[in-house]
């Protein structure tokens, strides 16, 4: 199965040059006066799997949308040191975004849904077919190209959304609690699949979650955020084997990581309450 449209380098052992993206003292205040972020500084290195963890409403999704250019910071700056920027100051075609809901078009086939970003870029179905089919193969859905969303399970719909994000060949994949609505079995399977995809392709991934267990399983680095206004409370690398799978979930190493993350989250909550 070929995945040549994605980066060929493995995610581990890569050289770490300048950051893919750097947030410096970023603040975000919404029109209603809500201060979502304050003084958020964060550098995301090439090839890492970064998990943004924090309580609901702490600004995780806001930070992700700022990185994606879907919203603008009220203060501070977002820099892309090694990217070619477009007229909005965003890297050209280098960001893929997977939202909390698959947001598929019910009248389009799986192929049509994944083709959408290329179609909007003026690429015909015939021209896009190799890239679309490779994106579907990357998430295990190549045989379902002609199916419609109504024929898919919740987990399969999310795989289509991931394939749609991959089809533009991004360097950075942003994922905003994509598996929160799934049952535990589907969620764990997709966690393993995304981890394999990351290892195989060398993508840089930023994954938002409020699950200690999910962040501990997936991430090579975890950033714990304070309650609103969100800022970095704790930032640490995860020392875990590259070949994490279902067996890793029952290991002492995994339990040690979850305990460390749980403590950091509790301390962040306490710090937020005392502020």
N, C-alpha and C positions, 0 to 999 in steps of 0.2 A: 504494500500500500504506500503510495507516494505522498509526501507532504512537502514537496519542493517549494511551494509558494510561500512557506514560512522559513524563518531563520534556521539554518542548518546546525548552528553551534548548540551544544548542550547547555542547560541552564547553570550547571555547576562548573566550577573551575574556570570561569570566564575572567578575562582581565577586567578591572573595574576603573575605567577612565572617569571622565567627568560625569556628573549626574545626568540622567535622562531629563528630569525636570526638577526644579528647585523652587520651593515656596519660602519666601522670606517675610517674616512678620506679617502674615496675611490676616486680615480681619474682614468679616462680612456682617453687615447690618442690613436687615430686610426693611422694606418700606413701612411695615407696621411697627418698627422700632426694635424688633427682636435681634439681639446680638448673638449670631450663630457661632462665629469664630472670632478669636482675639489673640493676636500674637502667635499665630501658627507658623512654625518654621520646620521645614521638612525637605530633605534631599533624597530622591529615589534613584538608586544606582542601576545601571544596566544589568538585566538578567536576574534581578531578585524578585522574590514573591513576597510582597509587603502586605500585611494585613493591618487595616485600620480597625481597631476594636474599641468599643465604648458603649455606654448606655444609649437607649433610644433618645434622639433629640440632641445628641452631643455635637452634631455638625459633621459627622463622617460623610454622609451623602452630599452635604454642601461642599465639602472639600473636594470630593470626587468630581462634582459638576464644575467647580472652578478649574480644576486641571483640564477637564474636557472642553472648556471654553463655552459651556452652556450657561454660565453666569460669570459675572465680573466681580473681583474683590473690591470691597469698599476702601481698603487700605492695604499696604504692602505690595509685593510683586511676585509674579510667577515667571520664571526664566527657563528657557530650553537651550542649554549651552551648546549642544551638538546637532541641532536640527535646523533645516531650512524652513523659515516661517512664511506664512501667507499674510495677506493684508490685515488679518485680525490679530497677528502675533502668535498664531498657533502653528504647530508643525504640520507640514503638508501630508495629509493622508496617513499619519503615523499613529493615530489613536483609534482603538476599538472600544466600544462601550456596551456592556451588557447590563440592562436595567433589572429592577426587582421583578417585573412582569415581562414575559416574552414579547408582548405587543406584536403578535403576528397578524397579518392580514388574512382573515378567514376565507376570502375569495381567491387567494393565491395558493398555489401548491407550495410544498417545501422548497422546491427549486426557485420558484418565483419570489418567495420571501428572502431567501439568501441572495438572490440576484439583485434585490432592490438597491443597495448602495452603488453597485456597478451600473445599474440602469440609470440612476440619477446622475451618474458621471458620464452618461452618453454612450455606454458600452452595450452593444446588442447582446441578445440572449445567446446567439451562436458564438460570439467572441468571448462571452463571459463563461461559457459552459465549463472549460477546463478548471478555472479557478473555483467556480461554484461546486463542482463535483469533488475537488480536492478538499475544500472546506467541509463539505458534508462527510467525506471519508475521515477527516481528522476527528470528527465527533461521533463516528460510527453510524451515520445515517444515510450513507450513499444509496442503499436499497430503497429508501423512502422518498426519493426525489419527487415522485409524482403524487405522493399522498397530500391530503389537505389537513390543516391544523385540527379539525374536528376528529380526525382519525388517530390522533396522537395522544399519548399520556402526557401528564404534566412535565415529567422529566424529559421526554422527547421534545416537547415544545421548547424547553429551555436549551436543549442541545441545538435546535435550529437557531435560536437567538445567538448562541455562541458562534455558530458557523457564520452567521450574518456579520458578526463583529470581526471574524477572522478573514473574511473574503477580500477585504481591502489591504491585507498584508500589513497589519499595524506592527509597530515596534513596542507599543504600550497598550496593554489590555486592561481596561477599567471595569470592575465588576461590583455592582451595588446590591449586596445581599441577594444574589440571584437564586439561591436555593431555600430561602426562608419559608416559602409557602409549600414546600414539598414534604412528603412524609419522610421519616427518618431513614428508611431503607434507600429510597431514591436519592436523598440528600448525601448519604455516605458514598453511594456509588458514583455520583457526579463529582464529589470531592476527589475521589481517587482518579477519575477520568481527567479532571482539570489538572491535577498534579502530574499525571503522565504527560499530558499535552505540554505543560510548562517545561518539564525536563527534556522532552523531545525537541522542542522548538527554540528554546532560549528566549522566549518572550519575557518582557518585563511585565509583571502583573501587580496591580493594586486591587485588593479584595476587601470590601467593606463588610463587616459582620458585627453582630452583638453576641455571637456565640464563642465562649472561651474554647470549647472543644473543637470547633471548626477552625479557628485561627491557629490553635496549637497543632492541628493535623496538617494544615496546608502550608503555613508560612515559613519562609527562611528568615523573616524579620517581622516583629510585631511592634506596632506603635499603639500604645494605650492612650486614649484621649480622656480629658476631664469632662464632666457634665457641662452643659452650655454655660458660658461661651467656651467652645471647644479649643483646646490647645494640647500640645504634646505633654503628657505626664510621664510616660515611661517609654523607652525605645531600646529594644534589645534583639540580638540575633538568636535564632533557634538552632541549637546544636542537635540536629536530627539526621538520620540516614537519608540518602537521596532516594532510596527505593522504598519509601513509606507505602504501606498497603494496609489491608484489613488487619493483618497480624500486628502491625505497629500499634493499633488502637488499644491492645491489651498489654503492651509492654511497660516496663518500669520507666523507660525513657519518656514515653508519652505522658504517663501519669506525672512525672516530674515537671514536664513543661506545662501541663494544665494547672498544676499547683502554683507554679511561678506566675502564670498569667492571671489566675484567680486572685492571688495576693495583690498583684499590680492593679487589677481592676478595682478591688475593694479599697485600696489606698487612694486611687484616683477619685472614687466616689466620696470618700471621707474628706479629701482635700477640697472637692467641689462644694460639699456641704458646709465646710468651715470658711469658705471664701466669702 
